[in-house]
Amino acid sequence: MRLSRILAGSFLASTLVAGLSPASAETFALVNINQQALFFNQINDGATAAAKAAGVDLVIFNANNVPAAQNDAIENYITQKVDGIILVAIDVNGVKPAITAAKAAGIPVIAIDAQIPDGDNVAFVGVDNTKAGEDIGKFYADYVKASMGGKATVGVVGALNSFIQNQRLDGFKKAVTASGVDVTFLDTVDGQNVQDVALSAAENLMTANPSMGTLYATGEPALIGAVSAVTAQGHTDSVKVFGWDLTKQAAQGIEEGWVVAVVQQDPAGEGKAAVDALMTLKKGGTVDPIINVPVTIVTKDNVAGFKSMFE
């Protein structure tokens, strides 16, 4: 079922929420995954601020974790003849025909966070998720060597419908395996990029593996679920947590010592970079096909610098 009526309402509501005038000369559309995770909301915030500074209108569509809704949204924005589309893709292959249709209509698409394999988007803004997964995997392996006697078991809370989170897991496993450290990978449970689902999945993972010593979470909802499960089951003294996308709860866990390291991206910076790239294109310029935004591994040594995010 097409979402034209819903999208039309979303178009107006997003314009009002962004506080921008619908009479702007240019209109960009941001098609996001959900508005539950702080990460995606920070992308929205960065893009909204950049659009306002550039004097363009930005409308935001919330796909609520439904891949097909993103395709319908792009088709609807093509019909509305927006001037550019920013996409945080759920299904990087399934959304390709919609991106191709936008290109055919003369509407440039900038992908954020998730790369589109051989896609017709003009550029990708974000991180190398496989490489960053390897970075946290190496950090994890070094920690196991230095602080856990060189041996550990690890369970994973992921989002199996997310291409990028699977890349983060692949990179993590590759680095841990290459390190030669004695790590046994236990179950990988599916948090589906939804906090409540991730919490239940993490609790089930811990129940099924009572001797598990470490957890790796591949995204913000997964990390929230993992942190909440460890706290609720009283295992902060026996389970060490590693993951992606800092939250208030994770920052507190880092200070307390049982959350060890979290890969922190710059989602607001990614949103800004995507809008800036569209503005460059609209002015007749060119942009690099890959616009890298660096990550930071947050630990007890540097977490204090990130606490203002949650005030």
ZIZI-V213744 format. One record per helix or strand of 3 or more residues. SS is the DSSP state (A for helix, B for strand). FROM is the first residue (numbers start at 0). TO is the last residue. If there is no record, write none. Layout:
ss: <SS & SS>
from: <FROM & FROM>
to: <TO & TO>
This chain:
ss: <A & B & A & B & A & B & A & B & B & A & B & A & B & A & B & A & B & A & B & A & B & B & A>
from: <3 & 26 & 37 & 56 & 66 & 83 & 95 & 107 & 122 & 128 & 150 & 162 & 181 & 194 & 213 & 219 & 239 & 247 & 258 & 266 & 289 & 295 & 302>
to: <17 & 31 & 53 & 61 & 78 & 86 & 103 & 111 & 125 & 146 & 157 & 178 & 189 & 207 & 216 & 231 & 243 & 255 & 263 & 281 & 291 & 297 & 309>
